[in-house]
Amino acid sequence: MTAGAGKIRPLVAGNWKMNGLKAGLHEALTVRDALTAPLANIAADVMIAPPATLLLAMADACHPGPLSFAGQDCHVNASGAHTGDISAEMLKESGATAVIVGHSERRADHGETDRIVQSKAAAARRAGLTAIICLGETIGERNAGLALSVVARQLKNSVPDGATAADTVIAYEPVWAIGTGLTPSPADVAEVHGLIRRDLITRFGAEGAAMRLLYGGSVKPDNARVLLTVDNVNGALVGGASLKASDFLAIVRAYES
Ligand code: PEP
């Protein structure tokens, strides 16, 4: 099967996390240039989520072009007394079209619950951003046979009512696969993504059928084609391998026909 088969246009999103200074902007420019040519006909959308400090500069530097940008988190409110936080509206004004919410590092480091994640996804919609909502089980939960029930619960409680394919992307990221070099088997990815798809269709009908489901967790150039051709995988959320344009583009090339 060819990566990207089916009618949902895939998305490859790079999450730079707390990495990157102005000196690294050339990596995004290299990605932008490659997407302009020779990868102008690549069958996927490509996005980078830089740290908030780089968002405006990166979006400006890469404009115009096919590369889009996302924030890595947002506050639930549009403005107010929330020192250190950033609203979805601010991200939008800085050039983002999307925002990652509920990343496992935010859930673990900042105690974000499903309900907080749901509110953040609703805030993204309010601002006109697509919410990339992250879900995934820990290794303890997987070993206890709880992966499917944990993901189903996170999905149910993290996605706001009225979600559409335009304003919502789901990223399945097993916590134990993030930054470890470990990945689930294609069969395990298919099982979880199949469950997510079924639950989304039950709740959102045709919108759920059309939502993009990303796989994330140690996606690298050498495993991208295998992971991205799994049923119901409509792209990738890439951490470490998105920091260097050469690695990120090698992953994007999984969608080259
Ligand atoms: C992530 O943190 O979203 C991620 C997928 O990281 P990595 O690709 O480095 O495992």
Residues whose N, C-alpha, C, O or C-beta is under 5 A from the ligand:
A	BS01	PEP	N15 A177 I178 G179 T180 G216 G217 S218 V219 L237 V238 G239 G240 A241
